[in-house]
């Protein structure tokens, strides 16, 4: 009986619980969504603000960037017109030569007396000389260069130049002459000189003053060791106030036997200007001649 009571109680409890159960919430369904229209094209936006619609393909993220445009090839430059080289000459002053004034040009340490029509080294020709300028014509291109002649603005005197003038080939047994010329922007009053030669090849025959100095004050001595000492002083042709460009001394030799080269060498001279002033001298050259049979 007790067992029956318990069973009845359990059944009653289950019935009560079923009666009090909450009802399930009704199922809510979402309202249908109307399709959205595509946004209007962004016509008024600048290029950098325009954007592609969502979902549009944007290209390969790993693709190489486009190569930059190649620069346009430059047009070949036109060849430059030929030009004359820098003028190597300058006006150094003037001298009196054979009673006439003569213009002097300087090229480095070399002093060159010039006159109209003369062709100079480097392809230049003296086209004209006036009181104010000298015109040189560069012959390869026909270009004219003008050098001003400014009175009272002459540069400092350049060193005196000594140069040999004589034949390049001489014959054995036949005497020949070799002259020593001097060009100086300053007056020349005295010129002690010493010349050496090969006594086995050359025999001195005569030593005489050049056109610059007269016989007065001229002396020389021939030494057995193959040297000649020359002393000159005074000038009849050039006053003490003008420069000189003339023959200083003349040597006459007789060739003794054939040789590839017979030489005359000048020791450093002691040129003296007005009141005994020593004059500087440029580079000295050597005279050479071939002695033929």
C-alpha positions as CSV (number, residue, x, y, z in Angstrom):
1,X,0.0,0.0,0.0
2,X,2.8,2.3,0.8
3,X,4.4,1.5,-2.5
4,X,1.2,2.3,-4.4
5,X,1.0,5.7,-2.7
6,X,4.5,6.6,-3.8
7,X,3.8,5.7,-7.4
8,X,0.6,7.8,-7.4
9,X,2.5,10.8,-5.9
10,X,5.2,10.6,-8.7
11,X,2.6,10.5,-11.4
12,X,0.8,13.5,-10.0
13,X,3.9,15.5,-9.9
14,X,4.7,14.8,-13.5
15,X,1.3,15.9,-14.5
16,X,1.6,19.2,-12.7
17,X,4.9,20.0,-14.3
18,X,3.5,19.4,-17.7
19,X,0.6,21.7,-17.0
20,X,2.9,24.6,-15.9
21,X,5.5,24.4,-18.8
22,X,6.1,27.8,-20.7
23,X,5.1,28.0,-24.3
24,X,7.8,28.2,-26.9
25,X,8.5,31.7,-28.5
26,X,7.1,32.1,-31.9
27,X,9.7,32.0,-34.7
28,X,10.6,35.4,-36.1
29,X,11.4,35.6,-39.8
30,X,13.5,38.5,-41.2
31,X,11.8,40.8,-43.6
32,X,13.0,40.6,-47.2
33,X,15.8,43.0,-48.1
34,X,15.3,45.0,-51.3
35,X,18.3,44.9,-53.7
36,X,20.5,48.1,-53.4
37,X,21.2,50.1,-56.5
38,X,24.8,50.6,-57.6
39,X,26.2,53.9,-56.3
40,X,26.3,56.7,-58.9
41,X,29.6,57.1,-60.7
42,X,32.0,59.5,-59.0
43,X,32.3,61.9,-61.9
44,X,33.3,65.0,-60.1
45,X,36.1,63.4,-58.0
46,X,39.7,63.8,-59.0
47,X,41.6,60.8,-60.3
48,X,43.4,60.2,-57.0
49,X,40.0,60.0,-55.1
50,X,38.2,57.7,-57.5
51,X,37.8,54.2,-56.1
52,X,36.6,51.0,-57.6
53,X,33.3,49.5,-56.3
54,X,33.5,46.9,-53.5
55,X,34.3,43.5,-54.7
56,X,35.9,44.7,-58.0
57,X,39.2,42.9,-58.8
58,X,42.2,44.9,-57.9
59,X,45.0,43.1,-59.9
60,X,47.7,40.8,-58.9
61,X,49.2,41.8,-55.6
62,X,52.5,40.1,-56.4
63,X,52.9,41.4,-60.0
64,X,56.1,43.4,-60.8
65,X,55.6,47.2,-61.1
66,X,55.5,48.6,-64.6
67,X,58.9,49.6,-66.0
68,X,59.4,53.4,-66.1
69,X,59.3,55.0,-69.6
70,X,62.7,55.2,-71.3
71,X,64.1,58.7,-71.8
72,X,64.1,60.0,-75.3
73,X,67.5,59.7,-77.0
74,X,69.3,63.0,-77.1
75,X,70.0,64.4,-80.5
76,X,73.8,64.2,-81.4
77,X,75.6,67.5,-80.7
78,X,76.8,69.5,-83.6
79,X,80.6,69.4,-84.0
80,X,82.3,72.5,-82.7
81,X,83.7,74.9,-85.2
82,X,87.5,74.8,-85.4
83,X,89.2,77.6,-83.4
84,X,92.8,79.0,-83.5
85,X,95.0,77.9,-80.6
86,X,96.0,80.4,-77.9
87,X,98.2,83.1,-79.4
88,X,101.8,82.3,-78.3
89,X,103.2,85.8,-79.1
90,X,103.2,89.1,-77.3
91,X,104.7,92.5,-78.1
92,X,108.1,92.8,-76.4
93,X,109.1,96.3,-77.7
94,X,111.0,97.7,-80.7
95,X,114.6,98.1,-81.9
96,X,116.5,100.1,-84.5
97,X,117.9,97.7,-87.2
98,X,119.9,99.1,-90.1
99,X,118.6,102.6,-89.3
100,X,114.9,101.6,-89.2
101,X,112.7,100.7,-86.3
102,X,111.6,97.1,-86.0
103,X,109.0,95.5,-83.8
104,X,109.9,92.7,-81.4
105,X,107.6,89.8,-80.5
106,X,108.3,87.5,-77.6
107,X,107.5,83.7,-77.6
108,X,108.4,82.3,-74.2
109,X,112.1,83.3,-73.7
110,X,112.7,83.9,-77.4
111,X,112.8,87.5,-78.8
112,X,111.8,87.7,-82.5
113,X,112.2,90.9,-84.7
114,X,109.3,90.9,-87.2
115,X,108.1,92.9,-90.2
116,X,105.0,92.9,-92.4
117,X,104.6,89.8,-94.6
118,X,106.9,87.6,-92.4
119,X,105.7,84.1,-91.6
120,X,106.3,83.0,-88.0
121,X,106.4,79.6,-86.3
122,X,103.0,78.0,-85.6
123,X,101.4,79.1,-88.8
124,X,101.1,82.9,-88.2
125,X,101.9,85.6,-90.7
126,X,102.4,89.3,-89.9
127,X,99.7,91.0,-91.8
128,X,100.0,94.6,-90.7
129,X,101.8,96.8,-88.1
130,X,100.4,100.1,-87.0
131,X,101.2,102.6,-84.2
132,X,98.6,100.9,-82.0
133,X,98.5,97.2,-82.9
134,X,100.0,94.4,-84.8
135,X,97.7,92.0,-86.8
136,X,98.7,88.3,-87.1
137,X,96.9,86.0,-89.5
138,X,96.5,82.3,-88.5
139,X,97.0,80.7,-91.9
140,X,95.3,77.3,-91.3
141,X,92.0,78.9,-90.5
142,X,92.3,82.4,-91.8
143,X,91.7,83.9,-88.3
144,X,93.1,87.3,-87.4
145,X,94.6,88.0,-84.0
146,X,95.5,91.5,-82.9
147,X,98.1,92.5,-80.3
148,X,97.9,96.0,-78.9
149,X,101.0,98.2,-78.8
150,X,100.8,100.3,-75.7
151,X,103.2,103.2,-75.4
152,X,104.9,103.5,-72.1
153,X,103.6,100.1,-70.9
154,X,106.4,97.8,-72.3
155,X,107.1,94.7,-70.2
156,X,110.4,94.2,-68.4
157,X,113.3,93.4,-70.8
158,X,113.7,89.8,-71.8
159,X,117.0,88.0,-71.7
160,X,119.3,88.6,-74.7
161,X,119.3,85.9,-77.4
162,X,122.5,84.6,-79.1
163,X,122.0,82.5,-82.2
164,X,124.3,81.0,-84.9
165,X,124.0,81.5,-88.6
166,X,126.0,79.2,-90.9
167,X,125.8,76.4,-93.5
168,X,124.6,72.9,-92.5
169,X,127.1,71.1,-94.8
170,X,130.6,72.2,-95.6
171,X,133.3,70.7,-97.8
172,X,136.7,69.5,-96.6
173,X,139.4,72.1,-97.3
174,X,137.0,74.9,-98.3
175,X,136.7,77.7,-95.7
176,X,133.3,78.7,-94.5
177,X,131.9,81.5,-92.3
178,X,129.7,81.3,-89.2
179,X,128.2,84.4,-87.7
180,X,127.0,84.9,-84.1
181,X,123.9,87.2,-83.9
182,X,122.6,89.0,-80.8
183,X,119.1,90.3,-80.0
184,X,118.7,92.4,-76.9
185,X,116.0,94.7,-75.7
186,X,118.6,96.7,-73.8
187,X,121.7,98.5,-75.2
188,X,124.8,96.4,-75.6
189,X,128.2,98.0,-74.9
190,X,130.6,95.0,-74.4
191,X,130.5,91.3,-75.1
192,X,133.4,89.1,-73.9
193,X,132.9,85.7,-75.5
194,X,134.7,82.3,-75.5
195,X,134.0,79.7,-78.3
196,X,135.3,76.1,-78.3
197,X,135.8,73.8,-81.3
198,X,137.4,70.5,-82.2
199,X,140.9,71.3,-83.4
200,X,141.2,68.0,-85.2
201,X,138.2,68.9,-87.5
202,X,138.4,72.7,-87.8
203,X,141.2,75.2,-88.3
204,X,140.5,78.9,-87.5
205,X,141.3,81.1,-90.4
206,X,139.8,84.5,-89.4
207,X,137.9,86.2,-86.6
208,X,136.4,89.6,-87.4
209,X,133.8,91.9,-85.8
210,X,130.2,91.8,-87.0
211,X,128.1,94.7,-88.3
212,X,127.2,95.7,-84.8
213,X,130.6,96.7,-83.5
214,X,133.5,98.2,-85.5
215,X,137.2,97.2,-85.4
216,X,137.9,99.7,-82.7
217,X,137.7,97.9,-79.3
218,X,137.7,94.5,-81.0
219,X,140.3,91.8,-80.1
220,X,140.5,88.0,-80.1
221,X,142.9,85.2,-79.2
222,X,143.1,81.7,-80.6
223,X,144.2,79.0,-78.1
224,X,145.9,75.7,-78.9
225,X,143.3,73.8,-76.8
226,X,140.6,74.5,-79.4
227,X,139.1,77.7,-78.1
228,X,138.8,81.4,-79.2
229,X,138.5,84.3,-76.8
230,X,136.8,87.4,-78.3
231,X,136.4,90.8,-76.7
232,X,134.3,93.7,-78.1
233,X,133.3,97.0,-76.7
234,X,131.7,100.2,-78.1
235,X,129.1,100.5,-80.8
236,X,129.1,102.7,-83.8
237,X,125.8,101.4,-85.2
238,X,123.6,101.5,-82.1
239,X,123.5,104.3,-79.5
240,X,123.5,103.5,-75.8
241,X,119.8,104.2,-75.6
242,X,118.4,101.7,-78.0
243,X,118.2,97.9,-78.3
244,X,120.2,95.8,-80.7
245,X,119.6,93.1,-83.2
246,X,122.6,92.5,-85.4
247,X,125.7,90.5,-86.2
248,X,128.1,90.4,-83.3
249,X,131.1,88.4,-84.5
250,X,132.1,86.3,-87.5
251,X,134.3,83.2,-87.5
252,X,135.9,81.6,-90.5
253,X,137.1,78.0,-90.3
254,X,138.6,75.5,-92.8
255,X,137.4,71.9,-92.4
256,X,140.3,69.4,-92.0
257,X,138.6,66.0,-92.6
258,X,135.2,64.6,-93.1
259,X,133.0,64.2,-90.1
260,X,129.3,63.6,-89.2
261,X,129.2,66.8,-87.1
262,X,131.7,69.6,-86.4
263,X,130.5,71.8,-83.5
264,X,131.0,75.3,-82.2
265,X,130.0,75.8,-78.5
266,X,129.6,79.1,-76.7
267,X,130.5,79.4,-73.1
268,X,128.1,81.5,-71.0
269,X,128.9,85.1,-72.1
270,X,129.3,88.2,-70.0
271,X,127.2,90.7,-71.9
272,X,127.3,94.2,-70.5
273,X,124.8,97.0,-71.1
274,X,125.0,100.8,-70.4
275,X,127.4,101.8,-67.5
276,X,128.6,98.2,-67.2
277,X,125.2,96.7,-66.3
278,X,125.3,92.9,-66.8
279,X,122.6,91.5,-69.1
280,X,120.9,88.2,-68.7
281,X,121.2,85.8,-71.6
282,X,118.8,83.1,-72.8
283,X,119.5,79.5,-73.6
284,X,122.6,79.0,-75.7
285,X,122.6,76.8,-78.8
286,X,125.3,74.7,-80.4
287,X,126.3,75.1,-84.1
288,X,126.7,71.9,-86.0
289,X,127.8,71.2,-89.6
290,X,128.5,68.1,-91.6
291,X,131.9,67.9,-93.3
292,X,131.8,66.2,-96.6
293,X,134.9,64.9,-98.6
